[in-house]
Amino acid sequence: MDNSLIAEYTGKKIMEMKMQLNGLTIWQQASGDNDRNYTETCLTWGVILNGPGHHGAWPAGKEIIQKNQSSKKVTDLNRFYEDMKDEDIVVLRRGTSDVYGVGIIRGEYQWNDAFGDVDGWDLQHVRRVDWKWKSLETPKSFPVYTLKLGDTTQVCDSEAVLKWIVELNLNSIPDGYLPDLSNFRQKETAQDEIMEYLFDKGTANGSIENLVQVIDDLQRIARWYLKFSDPSEFETEAYLIVPLFRALGWTPQRMAIEWHNIDIALFDKLPRSNGGLIAVVEAKKKGYSCLNAKSQAMTYAKDKLNCNRLIVSDGLRYGVFLKKENEYTLHAYMNLTRFRDSYPIYDKCEGIMEALWVMTPDWKP
């Protein structure tokens, strides 16, 4: 069979399957890349996400994005905003082979600032999805390149994927519960609030004022990096992370750099030892996923019985994991360029005030 006949046959099969799906458009939506993974966020909250979204509800910022990024990104966001329709079907993918969810789009496009910092990405463009099938641990796997790379939002025209969706018989699956996002309220935190919070915890006033000055300096350095340079992981550690920990009260004696392969090891007593290790700090290059570094930090904390904190950072964003019953769970998250009091998209996750407090030497479990 020549290529034109194969294409014609494939096209007919796809059309037949789309008819079986009531002629609805089938979309594929990415939920991260090789570095970031926000699949769980999408499945937990009944959403798909796109960005950048810090300019406001689409089409605000279209000209800026076209100038600073590409017209291709504008096309991608237009698909998400205009072309996707209520009741369309969406496939949640990572890479070109794995599907973690299949669902029905519910309602119209939304802009929600609660998704303004998803591990460093501003993904405020939101569509609600009723996930009819989902599996975080065991995705449906297809041969490599079954799904398309490229834009976040694309039409899905894979015969294998469409055949599988038909077999799922989505109409036979009862409607699921869409979590309420209306109570996702984040408050911007002023520096005065941070200072008062730390003072109430017992931090000296002089130390607090020094900390605020250091944060101002770090923001300025980070802006310079954004304009002119891409810092290495070592620079990120030396110029962004270490100064913050010094300002929080850690002395050189109790803060070891590259100690037994740990980027930064924090101790509650001297001499430095496994028994005195109370926190592991794992550094990533600025702009990379920091929450994804938890697994690496856990390998260093293994068998360190008194290690009660894992701290992961790219120099501006910090995730603080606390040890509870031998498991490390995300307790607080902060972004030094976007002060927020909490992060409701992460279960019971506090914001910048609590993150700074838990990162001090004075904090005790």
PASEGU-359504 format. One record per residue (C-alpha): residue in three letters; z, y, x; residue number from 1. Coordinates in nm, 2 decimals, decimal comma. Each point is the difference from the previous one (the first is absolute). Layout:
<nodes>
+---------+--------+--------+--------+-----+
| residuo |     c3 |     c2 |     c1 | num |
+---------+--------+--------+--------+-----+
|     ALA |      Z |      Y |      X | NUM |
...
+---------+--------+--------+--------+-----+
</nodes>
This chain:
<nodes>
+---------+--------+--------+--------+-----+
| residuo |     c3 |     c2 |     c1 | num |
+---------+--------+--------+--------+-----+
|     MET |   0,00 |   0,00 |   0,00 |   1 |
|     ASP |  -0,10 |   0,33 |   0,15 |   2 |
|     ASN |   0,24 |   0,30 |   0,04 |   3 |
|     SER |  -0,13 |   0,19 |  -0,30 |   4 |
|     LEU |   0,05 |  -0,30 |  -0,23 |   5 |
|     ILE |   0,35 |  -0,06 |   0,14 |   6 |
|     ALA |   0,08 |   0,37 |  -0,07 |   7 |
|     GLU |  -0,14 |  -0,03 |  -0,35 |   8 |
|     TYR |   0,19 |  -0,32 |  -0,07 |   9 |
|     THR |   0,33 |   0,15 |   0,14 |  10 |
|     GLY |  -0,05 |   0,32 |  -0,20 |  11 |
|     LYS |  -0,05 |  -0,20 |  -0,33 |  12 |
|     LYS |   0,32 |  -0,20 |   0,07 |  13 |
|     ILE |   0,20 |   0,31 |   0,07 |  14 |
|     MET |  -0,14 |   0,16 |  -0,32 |  15 |
|     GLU |   0,10 |  -0,31 |  -0,20 |  16 |
|     MET |   0,35 |   0,00 |   0,14 |  17 |
|     LYS |   0,04 |   0,37 |  -0,08 |  18 |
|     MET |  -0,11 |  -0,07 |  -0,35 |  19 |
|     GLN |   0,27 |  -0,26 |  -0,02 |  20 |
|     LEU |   0,24 |   0,28 |   0,11 |  21 |
|     ASN |  -0,12 |   0,22 |  -0,29 |  22 |
|     GLY |  -0,22 |   0,20 |   0,22 |  23 |
|     LEU |   0,29 |   0,17 |   0,17 |  24 |
|     THR |  -0,03 |   0,14 |   0,35 |  25 |
|     ILE |   0,18 |  -0,21 |   0,26 |  26 |
|     TRP |   0,15 |   0,20 |   0,28 |  27 |
|     GLN |   0,15 |  -0,10 |   0,34 |  28 |
|     GLN |   0,28 |   0,22 |   0,13 |  29 |
|     ALA |   0,14 |  -0,01 |   0,35 |  30 |
|     SER |   0,38 |   0,00 |   0,04 |  31 |
|     GLY |   0,03 |   0,08 |   0,37 |  32 |
|     ASP |  -0,17 |  -0,09 |   0,33 |  33 |
|     ASN |   0,09 |  -0,20 |   0,31 |  34 |
|     ASP |   0,29 |   0,23 |   0,08 |  35 |
|     ARG |   0,13 |   0,10 |  -0,35 |  36 |
|     ASN |   0,07 |  -0,22 |  -0,30 |  37 |
|     TYR |   0,10 |   0,16 |  -0,33 |  38 |
|     THR |  -0,10 |  -0,30 |  -0,21 |  39 |
|     GLU |   0,36 |  -0,06 |  -0,12 |  40 |
|     THR |   0,03 |   0,36 |  -0,11 |  41 |
|     CYS |  -0,31 |  -0,04 |  -0,22 |  42 |
|     LEU |   0,11 |  -0,33 |  -0,15 |  43 |
|     THR |   0,36 |   0,12 |  -0,06 |  44 |
|     TRP |  -0,08 |   0,32 |  -0,17 |  45 |
|     GLY |  -0,32 |  -0,09 |  -0,19 |  46 |
|     VAL |  -0,23 |   0,24 |   0,19 |  47 |
|     ILE |  -0,30 |   0,03 |   0,23 |  48 |
|     LEU |   0,01 |   0,30 |   0,24 |  49 |
|     ASN |  -0,25 |   0,22 |   0,19 |  50 |
|     GLY |   0,03 |   0,30 |   0,23 |  51 |
|     PRO |   0,03 |   0,24 |   0,16 |  52 |
|     GLY |   0,18 |   0,15 |  -0,30 |  53 |
|     HIS |   0,21 |   0,29 |   0,14 |  54 |
|     HIS |  -0,25 |   0,26 |  -0,12 |  55 |
|     GLY |   0,09 |  -0,08 |  -0,36 |  56 |
|     ALA |  -0,16 |  -0,17 |  -0,30 |  57 |
|     TRP |  -0,37 |  -0,07 |   0,06 |  58 |
|     PRO |  -0,24 |   0,18 |   0,03 |  59 |
|     ALA |   0,23 |   0,25 |   0,18 |  60 |
|     GLY |  -0,06 |  -0,01 |   0,37 |  61 |
|     LYS |  -0,35 |  -0,15 |  -0,03 |  62 |
|     GLU |  -0,16 |   0,27 |   0,22 |  63 |
|     ILE |   0,28 |  -0,03 |   0,26 |  64 |
|     ILE |  -0,03 |  -0,38 |   0,01 |  65 |
|     GLN |  -0,38 |   0,02 |   0,03 |  66 |
|     LYS |   0,03 |   0,24 |   0,29 |  67 |
|     ASN |   0,28 |  -0,17 |   0,19 |  68 |
|     GLN |  -0,07 |  -0,37 |  -0,08 |  69 |
|     SER |  -0,34 |  -0,09 |  -0,15 |  70 |
|     SER |  -0,21 |   0,01 |  -0,31 |  71 |
|     LYS |   0,05 |  -0,37 |  -0,01 |  72 |
|     LYS |   0,37 |   0,04 |  -0,08 |  73 |
|     VAL |  -0,08 |   0,25 |  -0,27 |  74 |
|     THR |  -0,23 |  -0,26 |  -0,16 |  75 |
|     ASP |   0,28 |  -0,26 |   0,03 |  76 |
|     LEU |   0,24 |   0,23 |  -0,18 |  77 |
|     ASN |  -0,25 |   0,09 |  -0,26 |  78 |
|     ARG |  -0,04 |  -0,37 |  -0,08 |  79 |
|     PHE |   0,38 |  -0,03 |  -0,04 |  80 |
|     TYR |   0,02 |   0,31 |  -0,22 |  81 |
|     GLU |  -0,32 |   0,00 |  -0,20 |  82 |
|     ASP |  -0,17 |  -0,34 |   0,01 |  83 |
|     MET |   0,30 |  -0,23 |  -0,06 |  84 |
|     LYS |   0,07 |  -0,03 |  -0,37 |  85 |
|     ASP |   0,28 |  -0,12 |  -0,22 |  86 |
|     GLU |  -0,03 |  -0,38 |  -0,05 |  87 |
|     ASP |  -0,21 |  -0,06 |   0,31 |  88 |
|     ILE |   0,10 |  -0,29 |   0,22 |  89 |
|     VAL |   0,14 |   0,05 |   0,36 |  90 |
|     VAL |   0,04 |  -0,24 |   0,29 |  91 |
|     LEU |   0,26 |   0,10 |   0,26 |  92 |
|     ARG |  -0,11 |  -0,10 |   0,34 |  93 |
|     ARG |   0,10 |   0,01 |   0,37 |  94 |
|     GLY |  -0,28 |  -0,07 |   0,25 |  95 |
|     THR |  -0,31 |  -0,17 |  -0,13 |  96 |
|     SER |   0,14 |  -0,34 |  -0,11 |  97 |
|     ASP |   0,35 |   0,04 |  -0,16 |  98 |
|     VAL |   0,07 |   0,10 |  -0,36 |  99 |
|     TYR |   0,36 |   0,07 |  -0,10 | 100 |
|     GLY |  -0,05 |   0,12 |  -0,35 | 101 |
|     VAL |  -0,24 |   0,02 |  -0,30 | 102 |
|     GLY |   0,07 |   0,23 |  -0,28 | 103 |
|     ILE |  -0,11 |   0,23 |  -0,28 | 104 |
|     ILE |  -0,01 |   0,38 |   0,05 | 105 |
|     ARG |   0,21 |   0,17 |  -0,26 | 106 |
|     GLY |  -0,05 |   0,36 |  -0,09 | 107 |
|     GLU |  -0,14 |   0,29 |   0,19 | 108 |
|     TYR |   0,03 |   0,13 |   0,36 | 109 |
|     GLN |   0,34 |   0,14 |   0,10 | 110 |
|     TRP |   0,14 |   0,20 |   0,30 | 111 |
|     ASN |   0,36 |  -0,10 |   0,09 | 112 |
|     ASP |   0,18 |   0,15 |   0,30 | 113 |
|     ALA |   0,24 |  -0,29 |   0,02 | 114 |
|     PHE |  -0,28 |  -0,17 |   0,19 | 115 |
|     GLY |  -0,04 |   0,30 |   0,24 | 116 |
|     ASP |   0,14 |  -0,20 |   0,29 | 117 |
|     VAL |  -0,09 |  -0,37 |   0,00 | 118 |
|     ASP |   0,10 |  -0,09 |   0,35 | 119 |
|     GLY |  -0,16 |   0,32 |   0,12 | 120 |
|     TRP |  -0,31 |   0,02 |  -0,23 | 121 |
|     ASP |  -0,02 |   0,25 |  -0,29 | 122 |
|     LEU |  -0,13 |  -0,21 |  -0,29 | 123 |
|     GLN |   0,08 |   0,21 |  -0,30 | 124 |
|     HIS |  -0,32 |  -0,10 |  -0,18 | 125 |
|     VAL |   0,11 |  -0,27 |  -0,25 | 126 |
|     ARG |  -0,14 |  -0,24 |  -0,25 | 127 |
|     ARG |   0,23 |  -0,22 |  -0,21 | 128 |
|     VAL |  -0,08 |  -0,37 |   0,00 | 129 |
|     ASP |   0,12 |  -0,29 |  -0,21 | 130 |
|     TRP |   0,00 |  -0,28 |   0,26 | 131 |
|     LYS |  -0,11 |  -0,31 |  -0,19 | 132 |
|     TRP |   0,01 |  -0,21 |   0,32 | 133 |
|     LYS |   0,19 |   0,08 |   0,32 | 134 |
|     SER |   0,13 |  -0,18 |   0,30 | 135 |
|     LEU |   0,15 |   0,18 |   0,30 | 136 |
|     GLU |   0,09 |  -0,30 |   0,20 | 137 |
|     THR |  -0,31 |  -0,22 |  -0,07 | 138 |
|     PRO |  -0,31 |   0,21 |  -0,06 | 139 |
|     LYS |  -0,32 |  -0,14 |  -0,13 | 140 |
|     SER |  -0,21 |  -0,05 |   0,31 | 141 |
|     PHE |  -0,38 |   0,01 |   0,01 | 142 |
|     PRO |  -0,24 |  -0,04 |   0,30 | 143 |
|     VAL |   0,01 |   0,30 |   0,24 | 144 |
|     TYR |  -0,22 |   0,29 |  -0,12 | 145 |
|     THR |   0,00 |  -0,11 |  -0,36 | 146 |
|     LEU |   0,15 |   0,34 |  -0,07 | 147 |
|     LYS |  -0,14 |   0,32 |   0,14 | 148 |
|     LEU |   0,16 |   0,21 |   0,27 | 149 |
|     GLY |  -0,03 |   0,38 |   0,00 | 150 |
|     ASP |   0,11 |   0,22 |  -0,29 | 151 |
|     THR |   0,34 |  -0,05 |  -0,16 | 152 |
|     THR |  -0,16 |  -0,02 |  -0,35 | 153 |
|     GLN |  -0,33 |  -0,19 |  -0,04 | 154 |
|     VAL |  -0,18 |  -0,20 |  -0,27 | 155 |
|     CYS |   0,05 |  -0,37 |   0,05 | 156 |
|     ASP |  -0,32 |  -0,20 |  -0,02 | 157 |
|     SER |   0,10 |  -0,32 |   0,17 | 158 |
|     GLU |  -0,12 |  -0,30 |  -0,20 | 159 |
|     ALA |   0,29 |  -0,21 |   0,12 | 160 |
|     VAL |   0,26 |   0,25 |  -0,10 | 161 |
|     LEU |  -0,15 |   0,07 |  -0,34 | 162 |
|     LYS |  -0,02 |  -0,38 |  -0,06 | 163 |
|     TRP |   0,37 |  -0,03 |   0,08 | 164 |
|     ILE |   0,09 |   0,29 |  -0,23 | 165 |
|     VAL |  -0,19 |  -0,16 |  -0,29 | 166 |
|     GLU |   0,19 |  -0,32 |   0,06 | 167 |
|     LEU |   0,33 |   0,19 |  -0,01 | 168 |
|     ASN |  -0,08 |   0,09 |  -0,37 | 169 |
|     LEU |   0,19 |   0,33 |   0,02 | 170 |
|     ASN |  -0,01 |   0,05 |  -0,38 | 171 |
|     SER |   0,21 |  -0,31 |  -0,04 | 172 |
|     ILE |   0,28 |   0,15 |   0,21 | 173 |
|     PRO |   0,25 |   0,21 |  -0,19 | 174 |
|     ASP |   0,03 |   0,37 |   0,09 | 175 |
|     GLY |   0,26 |   0,06 |   0,26 | 176 |
|     TYR |   0,27 |   0,27 |   0,03 | 177 |
|     LEU |  -0,11 |   0,32 |   0,17 | 178 |
|     PRO |   0,30 |   0,15 |   0,19 | 179 |
|     ASP |   0,09 |   0,35 |  -0,11 | 180 |
|     LEU |  -0,09 |   0,25 |   0,27 | 181 |
|     SER |   0,12 |   0,31 |  -0,19 | 182 |
|     ASN |   0,34 |  -0,02 |   0,15 | 183 |
|     PHE |  -0,14 |   0,00 |   0,36 | 184 |
|     ARG |   0,15 |   0,33 |   0,09 | 185 |
|     GLN |   0,02 |   0,12 |   0,36 | 186 |
|     LYS |   0,17 |   0,32 |   0,10 | 187 |
|     GLU |  -0,09 |   0,20 |   0,31 | 188 |
|     THR |   0,30 |   0,03 |   0,22 | 189 |
|     ALA |   0,08 |   0,33 |   0,16 | 190 |
|     GLN |   0,14 |   0,02 |   0,36 | 191 |
|     ASP |   0,32 |   0,15 |  -0,14 | 192 |
|     GLU |   0,05 |  -0,31 |  -0,21 | 193 |
|     ILE |  -0,05 |  -0,22 |   0,30 | 194 |
|     MET |   0,25 |   0,20 |   0,20 | 195 |
|     GLU |   0,26 |  -0,01 |  -0,28 | 196 |
|     TYR |  -0,04 |  -0,37 |  -0,05 | 197 |
|     LEU |   0,05 |  -0,08 |   0,37 | 198 |
|     PHE |   0,29 |   0,25 |   0,02 | 199 |
|     ASP |   0,17 |  -0,17 |  -0,30 | 200 |
|     LYS |  -0,03 |  -0,33 |   0,19 | 201 |
|     GLY |   0,19 |   0,15 |   0,29 | 202 |
|     THR |  -0,28 |   0,11 |   0,24 | 203 |
|     ALA |   0,09 |   0,30 |   0,21 | 204 |
|     ASN |  -0,16 |   0,33 |  -0,11 | 205 |
|     GLY |  -0,14 |   0,07 |   0,35 | 206 |
|     SER |  -0,16 |  -0,34 |   0,01 | 207 |
|     ILE |  -0,16 |   0,05 |  -0,34 | 208 |
|     GLU |  -0,15 |   0,34 |   0,10 | 209 |
|     ASN |  -0,14 |  -0,16 |   0,32 | 210 |
|     LEU |  -0,15 |  -0,28 |  -0,21 | 211 |
|     VAL |  -0,18 |   0,24 |  -0,23 | 212 |
|     GLN |  -0,14 |   0,18 |   0,30 | 213 |
|     VAL |  -0,12 |  -0,33 |   0,15 | 214 |
|     ILE |  -0,17 |  -0,09 |  -0,32 | 215 |
|     ASP |  -0,18 |   0,33 |   0,00 | 216 |
|     ASP |  -0,12 |  -0,07 |   0,35 | 217 |
|     LEU |  -0,11 |  -0,35 |  -0,08 | 218 |
|     GLN |  -0,21 |   0,13 |  -0,29 | 219 |
|     ARG |  -0,16 |   0,25 |   0,23 | 220 |
|     ILE |  -0,08 |  -0,26 |   0,26 | 221 |
|     ALA |  -0,14 |  -0,23 |  -0,27 | 222 |
|     ARG |  -0,23 |   0,27 |  -0,13 | 223 |
|     TRP |  -0,13 |   0,05 |   0,35 | 224 |
|     TYR |  -0,07 |  -0,37 |   0,03 | 225 |
|     LEU |  -0,19 |   0,01 |  -0,32 | 226 |
|     LYS |  -0,22 |   0,28 |   0,12 | 227 |
|     PHE |  -0,07 |  -0,09 |   0,36 | 228 |
|     SER |   0,12 |  -0,35 |   0,11 | 229 |
|     ASP |   0,09 |  -0,35 |  -0,11 | 230 |
|     PRO |   0,33 |  -0,09 |   0,17 | 231 |
|     SER |   0,05 |  -0,35 |   0,14 | 232 |
|     GLU |   0,29 |  -0,21 |  -0,12 | 233 |
|     PHE |   0,19 |   0,10 |   0,32 | 234 |
|     GLU |  -0,05 |   0,37 |  -0,07 | 235 |
|     THR |   0,11 |  -0,05 |  -0,36 | 236 |
|     GLU |   0,31 |  -0,16 |   0,12 | 237 |
|     ALA |   0,08 |   0,26 |   0,28 | 238 |
|     TYR |  -0,09 |   0,32 |  -0,18 | 239 |
|     LEU |   0,06 |  -0,07 |  -0,36 | 240 |
|     ILE |   0,25 |  -0,28 |  -0,05 | 241 |
|     VAL |   0,25 |   0,03 |   0,29 | 242 |
|     PRO |   0,06 |   0,37 |  -0,06 | 243 |
|     LEU |   0,10 |  -0,06 |  -0,36 | 244 |
|     PHE |   0,24 |  -0,28 |   0,10 | 245 |
|     ARG |   0,15 |   0,23 |   0,26 | 246 |
|     ALA |   0,05 |   0,27 |  -0,26 | 247 |
|     LEU |   0,16 |  -0,25 |  -0,23 | 248 |
|     GLY |   0,27 |  -0,06 |   0,26 | 249 |
|     TRP |  -0,12 |  -0,30 |   0,21 | 250 |
|     THR |   0,08 |   0,03 |   0,37 | 251 |
|     PRO |  -0,22 |  -0,14 |   0,27 | 252 |
|     GLN |   0,28 |  -0,26 |   0,08 | 253 |
|     ARG |  -0,02 |  -0,14 |  -0,35 | 254 |
|     MET |  -0,38 |   0,03 |  -0,05 | 255 |
|     ALA |  -0,20 |  -0,23 |   0,23 | 256 |
|     ILE |  -0,38 |   0,04 |   0,03 | 257 |
|     GLU |  -0,20 |  -0,33 |   0,03 | 258 |
|     TRP |   0,31 |  -0,21 |   0,01 | 259 |
|     HIS |  -0,10 |  -0,37 |  -0,01 | 260 |
|     ASN |  -0,33 |   0,10 |  -0,15 | 261 |
|     ILE |   0,16 |   0,21 |  -0,27 | 262 |
|     ASP |  -0,16 |   0,34 |  -0,02 | 263 |
|     ILE |   0,34 |   0,17 |  -0,05 | 264 |
|     ALA |   0,33 |  -0,19 |  -0,02 | 265 |
|     LEU |   0,31 |   0,17 |  -0,14 | 266 |
|     PHE |   0,35 |  -0,12 |   0,09 | 267 |
|     ASP |   0,35 |   0,07 |  -0,14 | 268 |
|     LYS |   0,17 |  -0,06 |   0,33 | 269 |
|     LEU |  -0,05 |  -0,05 |   0,37 | 270 |
|     PRO |  -0,10 |  -0,18 |   0,20 | 271 |
|     ARG |  -0,33 |  -0,07 |  -0,17 | 272 |
|     SER |  -0,01 |  -0,35 |  -0,13 | 273 |
|     ASN |  -0,14 |  -0,22 |  -0,28 | 274 |
|     GLY |   0,34 |   0,02 |  -0,17 | 275 |
|     GLY |   0,01 |   0,38 |   0,01 | 276 |
|     LEU |  -0,36 |   0,04 |  -0,14 | 277 |
|     ILE |   0,03 |   0,16 |  -0,34 | 278 |
|     ALA |  -0,35 |   0,13 |  -0,06 | 279 |
|     VAL |  -0,36 |  -0,08 |   0,10 | 280 |
|     VAL |  -0,25 |   0,28 |   0,00 | 281 |
|     GLU |  -0,37 |  -0,10 |  -0,01 | 282 |
|     ALA |  -0,25 |   0,27 |   0,08 | 283 |
|     LYS |  -0,37 |   0,01 |  -0,11 | 284 |
|     LYS |  -0,27 |   0,24 |   0,09 | 285 |
|     LYS |   0,01 |   0,31 |  -0,21 | 286 |
|     GLY |  -0,21 |  -0,05 |  -0,31 | 287 |
|     TYR |   0,03 |  -0,38 |  -0,01 | 288 |
|     SER |   0,20 |  -0,19 |  -0,26 | 289 |
|     CYS |   0,37 |   0,01 |   0,09 | 290 |
|     LEU |   0,13 |  -0,22 |  -0,27 | 291 |
|     ASN |  -0,23 |  -0,28 |   0,12 | 292 |
|     ALA |   0,20 |   0,00 |   0,32 | 293 |
|     LYS |   0,30 |  -0,15 |  -0,17 | 294 |
|     SER |  -0,10 |  -0,36 |   0,09 | 295 |
|     GLN |  -0,02 |   0,09 |   0,37 | 296 |
|     ALA |   0,34 |   0,17 |  -0,01 | 297 |
|     MET |   0,15 |  -0,31 |  -0,17 | 298 |
|     THR |  -0,11 |  -0,22 |   0,29 | 299 |
|     TYR |   0,21 |   0,21 |   0,24 | 300 |
|     ALA |   0,30 |   0,01 |  -0,24 | 301 |
|     LYS |   0,00 |  -0,38 |  -0,04 | 302 |
|     ASP |   0,33 |  -0,15 |   0,11 | 303 |
|     LYS |   0,15 |   0,35 |   0,07 | 304 |
|     LEU |   0,29 |  -0,05 |  -0,25 | 305 |
|     ASN |   0,11 |   0,37 |   0,01 | 306 |
|     CYS |  -0,34 |   0,15 |  -0,04 | 307 |
|     ASN |   0,03 |   0,16 |  -0,35 | 308 |
|     ARG |  -0,30 |   0,23 |   0,01 | 309 |
|     LEU |  -0,37 |  -0,02 |   0,06 | 310 |
|     ILE |  -0,17 |   0,34 |   0,04 | 311 |
|     VAL |  -0,38 |   0,02 |   0,01 | 312 |
|     SER |  -0,19 |   0,32 |   0,07 | 313 |
|     ASP |  -0,33 |   0,16 |   0,10 | 314 |
|     GLY |   0,18 |   0,32 |   0,11 | 315 |
|     LEU |  -0,01 |   0,18 |  -0,33 | 316 |
|     ARG |   0,07 |  -0,28 |  -0,25 | 317 |
|     TYR |   0,31 |  -0,21 |   0,01 | 318 |
|     GLY |   0,09 |  -0,31 |  -0,19 | 319 |
|     VAL |   0,36 |  -0,12 |   0,02 | 320 |
|     PHE |   0,08 |  -0,36 |  -0,09 | 321 |
|     LEU |   0,36 |  -0,11 |  -0,04 | 322 |
|     LYS |   0,13 |  -0,35 |   0,05 | 323 |
|     LYS |   0,14 |  -0,16 |  -0,32 | 324 |
|     GLU |   0,08 |  -0,37 |   0,00 | 325 |
|     ASN |  -0,22 |  -0,06 |   0,30 | 326 |
|     GLU |  -0,30 |   0,17 |  -0,16 | 327 |
|     TYR |  -0,13 |   0,35 |   0,09 | 328 |
|     THR |  -0,09 |   0,21 |  -0,30 | 329 |
|     LEU |  -0,15 |   0,35 |  -0,01 | 330 |
|     HIS |   0,29 |   0,24 |  -0,06 | 331 |
|     ALA |  -0,15 |   0,34 |   0,08 | 332 |
|     TYR |  -0,33 |   0,15 |   0,10 | 333 |
|     MET |  -0,09 |   0,35 |   0,12 | 334 |
|     ASN |  -0,30 |   0,21 |   0,10 | 335 |
|     LEU |   0,08 |   0,30 |   0,22 | 336 |
|     THR |  -0,30 |   0,18 |  -0,15 | 337 |
|     ARG |   0,09 |  -0,07 |  -0,36 | 338 |
|     PHE |   0,37 |   0,01 |  -0,08 | 339 |
|     ARG |   0,08 |  -0,21 |  -0,31 | 340 |
|     ASP |   0,33 |  -0,11 |  -0,15 | 341 |
|     SER |  -0,12 |  -0,35 |  -0,09 | 342 |
|     TYR |  -0,30 |  -0,24 |  -0,01 | 343 |
|     PRO |   0,00 |  -0,17 |  -0,34 | 344 |
|     ILE |  -0,31 |  -0,21 |   0,08 | 345 |
|     TYR |   0,23 |  -0,19 |   0,24 | 346 |
|     ASP |   0,29 |  -0,17 |  -0,18 | 347 |
|     LYS |   0,31 |   0,22 |   0,02 | 348 |
|     CYS |  -0,12 |   0,18 |   0,31 | 349 |
|     GLU |   0,18 |   0,31 |   0,10 | 350 |
|     GLY |  -0,17 |   0,31 |   0,17 | 351 |
|     ILE |   0,04 |   0,22 |   0,30 | 352 |
|     MET |   0,37 |   0,09 |  -0,04 | 353 |
|     GLU |   0,12 |  -0,36 |  -0,01 | 354 |
|     ALA |  -0,25 |  -0,11 |   0,27 | 355 |
|     LEU |   0,13 |   0,26 |   0,25 | 356 |
|     TRP |   0,36 |  -0,09 |  -0,07 | 357 |
|     VAL |  -0,06 |  -0,38 |   0,04 | 358 |
|     MET |  -0,17 |   0,07 |   0,33 | 359 |
|     THR |   0,30 |   0,18 |   0,15 | 360 |
|     PRO |   0,25 |  -0,18 |   0,23 | 361 |
|     ASP |   0,28 |   0,09 |  -0,25 | 362 |
|     TRP |  -0,14 |  -0,21 |  -0,28 | 363 |
|     LYS |   0,18 |  -0,33 |  -0,07 | 364 |
|     PRO |  -0,11 |  -0,28 |  -0,23 | 365 |
+---------+--------+--------+--------+-----+
</nodes>
